[in-house]
Amino acid sequence: MAALMDLSFMYRWFKNCNLVSNLSEKYVFITGCDSGFGNLLAKQLVDRGMQVLAACFTEEGAQKLQQDTSCRLRTTLLDVTKSESIKAAAQWVRDQVGEQGLWALVNNAGVGLPSGPNEWLTKEDFVKVINVNLVGLIEVTLHMLPMVRRARGRVVNMSSSGGRVAVIGGGYCISKFGVEAFSDSIRRELYYFGVKVSIIEPGNYRTAILGKEGMESRLQKLWERLPQETRDSYGEEYFRIYTDKLKNVTQLAEPRVRDVINSMEHAVVSRSPRIRYNPGLDAKLLYLPLAKLPTPVTDFILSRYLPRPADGV
């Protein structure tokens, strides 16, 4: 048994260390590079010597990233919710990579808010998140795939542990479930072209996706716009306890994101990238087990974290 474990460890070590050749000649396009995972990954791949094409949402973010890196990084502006912006970015990438093609597309751009109890949200709240995290990701991928196929490269999609088990209401988990399905389907379609597809499923990390406004004030705004009948059904105590629990979750988020960046980098530079990466102890020890347990068991466990509404039975 010990020998088998040693062989398994050596095999995984070899796969992790077996990198693609000529990294300095390969192009990587990353969305959502203003801050967070995308920003740090762009810098890390530049340090690797790769040619990084970084898409930022704001001019300020693009200028700051350009100043912090070298000539191996070039920036462009991209709003993944607008088709014209995506088409322009795709043409820009095409001009950069030429006949060589695009080695890696990293779909990192994402938002997490508004989130909260589903009944407290509107259709527009759901659409705002889904358009960025899922529809935008799909449209960017469709425009970049011909260049990725030419390079026989790979696609790296940012999902979440919330794409395996729905732990909060709103468009976030819905969009990440969609990212999982889209990634699985294109992985099977692109296999015969030599293109690999990886999914990153981090646990609870502290990034700009949570926004700058405090969790309490955001939930207060959702609560105040509800009809009085709905507020009476849930009750003030429900609102208070739910807000406190969500604040605790965000405060406990892991600030050290190195494991996530290393997972993304491995998916880009390894000859044998994994299909799924699960950085974070909470991802491995909590969310993945919850996703694999029988549904009634998962429901029971998660229900322990939700308060009881005033009109609850």
N, C-alpha and C positions, 0 to 999 in steps of 0.2 A: 504493500500500500504506500509506504514511504517513497519507494522508487517511482511509483506512478505519479505521486504528487510532485516529485522532483522533476520528472519529465514534463509534466503539465506546466510547471513554473517556467522551465527552460523554453518550452514552446511559446508561451505567452511573452516571455522576455524577448525572444528572437523576433516575434511578430511586431512587438512594440519598437524595437530598435532597427528594424529593416525598413530603411527610408528610401523614397524614390530618388533617382539620380538627377543631377543638373537642376537643383532647386533654384539656382540663381537665374535660370532662363524661363522659369514658369510664372505665369500670371494668376493672381487670385483676386476675385472681385468680392468685396464684403459690403453688405448693406448695414445701415444703422451704426455708423462709426463716430458719431458726435461724442458719445460717452459709452461707459459700460463695457460689456463684453467685446463689442465690435471694435471699439477704440483700442483696447488693450491687445486684442488679437492682431490688429493691423500693425502695431508697434512690434509685437513679438515676431511676426513673420518677416518684417523688414530686417530685424536683427538676424533672422535666419538667412538673409540674403535674397529673399524672394521679391518678385515684382508685384507690389500691392496696389490694387485699384480700389480706393476707399470711397464709398458713397455716404455723404452726410446729408442731413435734413436741412441744416442751416449753413449759411456762408461763414458765420462765426466759428462753428464747429469744424468746418473744412480748413479754414485758415489756421486755427490752433493746432490741429493734427499735423498739417503740413510743416508748421514751424517746429514741432516736436520730433520730426523724423528726418529722413534723408531723401535724396533724389530718387530712390527706388520706390517711393510712394507718391502716387498721384491721386488727386481728389476730384470728385464731381458732386453735384447736388442731385438729390433724388427724393421724390415724394412717392412712396410706393402705392398711394391711393389714387394716383393720377396716371392714366395710360400714356399721355403725352410725355410726362416726365420719365416714365419707364422706357419708352421708345427712344427718347433722346439719350438716356444713359446706356442703352444697349448699343446704339450707334457709336457712342464714345468708346465703349469697351471694344467694339469691333475694330475701330480705328487704331486702338492701342495694341491689340494682340495680333492683328493681321492674319496671315494664313496659319500661324502657329496654333491658334485656338486658345481657349480659356481652360487652364488646368483645374481651377476650383471656383465654384460659386458658393459663397457662404451667405445664406439667408438669415441674417441676424436681427434686422429691424423688427421692433415689436413694442406694443403698449400693453399695460395691464389694467387700465382704468377707463371707465367706471366699473367697479365690482361691488358686490353686495348681494343681499337676498334678491332673487330674481324678480319677485313681485314689486320691489322698490324701483325697478329700472324700466326704461322705455325701450321701444324698438331702436331708436336712434343710439341709445347707449350701447346696445349689442352690436349694431352695425359699425360704430366707431372703432371698436376693438377688432372685430372680425375682418373689416376691410384692410387693416394694417397687417395683422398677424397671419391671416390665411389667404384672402383674395389677392392682396398685394404680393405675398410670397409666391403664389401660383403664377401670377402674371409675369413677375420678374423671371421666374424659372423658365417659363415658356419662351421668353425672348432670348434667354442666354443659352438654352440647350443646344442649338446648332453649333455654337462655339465650343461648348463642353464636349460634345460628341467628337468634334474634329480633334481635340486634344486627348480623347479617351481619358478624360479627367474624372472629377467627382463633384457631387452636390452635397453640401452640408446644411441641414435645416435645423434651426433652433426651435425645439419644442419645449417641453417642461414635464416635470412629474405630474403637473396638473393635466397633462395630456394622456395620462394613464388612469388617473382616478380624479373625479370631479370633486374638489374640496371647497369650492366657493362658487357662488352664482355670478352671472354676468357672462360677457362674451369671451373671457380669457380662456377658461377650460374648454369651452366649445371650439374656439379657434385652434387650440393645441391638439385636441382630438382630431380635428380636420387635417392639421399638419402631419400627424401620424399616418392617417389614411393616405393622403396624397404622396407622402414619402415612400410608403410601402408599395403603392401602385407604380410609381415611376421607377423605383428600384428594380422591380421585376421586368418592366418594359425595357429598361436601358441596359440590362445585364449583358445582352448579346452585342451591344456596342462597346463593351469594355468600360462602361461608366459605372462608378460606385456611388451609392447614396448612403449617407450617415445621418442619424438623428441624435441631437444632443438633448438630454432630458434632465436638466439640473434640478436640484432640490431648492430649498428656500434660501436664496442669496440676496444680498442688499445691493440693488442697482438703481439707476435712474428710472427704471420702468415703473416704480412706485410713485413717481412725481415728487414735486417739491412741497406741495401742500400737505398738511398733517392729515392722518387717517381720520381723526375725530371730526375735523371740520368738513371733510368730504362726505362722511356718512351723515353728518348733521344736515347738509344740504339735501341729500336724498330723502331723509326723514321728513324734513319740513315741506317738501313739495308733494308728499303723499296725501291722498284724500283722508279726511278725518276718520272715515269708517275703517280704512286700512290701518291707520295708526292705532285706533281703538282695538282692533283685532290682535295686533302684535303686542301692544302695550309699551309703556315707557321703560319698564324693567327689561323687556326683551332688547330694546334699542341700546340701553346702557350696557348690558352684559355682552351683547354681540360686539359693540364698539370696543369694549375692553379686551375681549378675546382677540379681535383682529389687530388691535394695537400691539398686543403681546407677541403675536406671530411676526409682525413686521420688525419689532424690536429684537427678536431672537434670530432674525435673518443673518446668515453668515456673511461677514464683511470681506473675508478673504476669498477672492474669486479665482485664485490661481488654478485650482483643479478644473474649473470650467474652461479656462483659456487653454490649458494643456490638452484637454480633451478635444477642443476644436482644432488645435494645432495638429494633434495626432491624426485626426480625420483628414487633414489637408496633406500632410507630408508622408504618412506611412504607406508602404506598399500594400499593407493589409489592414485598412481601416475597419473598425467595427461597425456593425449595423446600428447599434444603439450604445450611447455613452450615458452613464448615470452618475455624474459628479455630485458629491455631497453625501454625508452619512445618513441624513434624513431620507434622501432618495432611495438609498440601498436598504435601510433598516425599517422604514415606515411606509413610504408611498408605494414602492414595488410590491411588498407583501400585501398591502391593502388592495392593490389592483388584482392580485392573484387569488385572494381569499374568496369564498362563496359570497355572493352579493349580500345576502341577509347579514352575514357576519360583518362585512365592511360597513353596511348601513348602521348596524348597532354601534360599532366603534366610533364612527364619525358623528353619530347622533349625540354621543356623550359631550361633544364640544359645542353643541348648539343649545341655546336657552329655550325654554318652553314658552310659546306665545300665550298671551292673556286668554285667548279663546281656544287654546289647545285642549285636546281631549285626553 
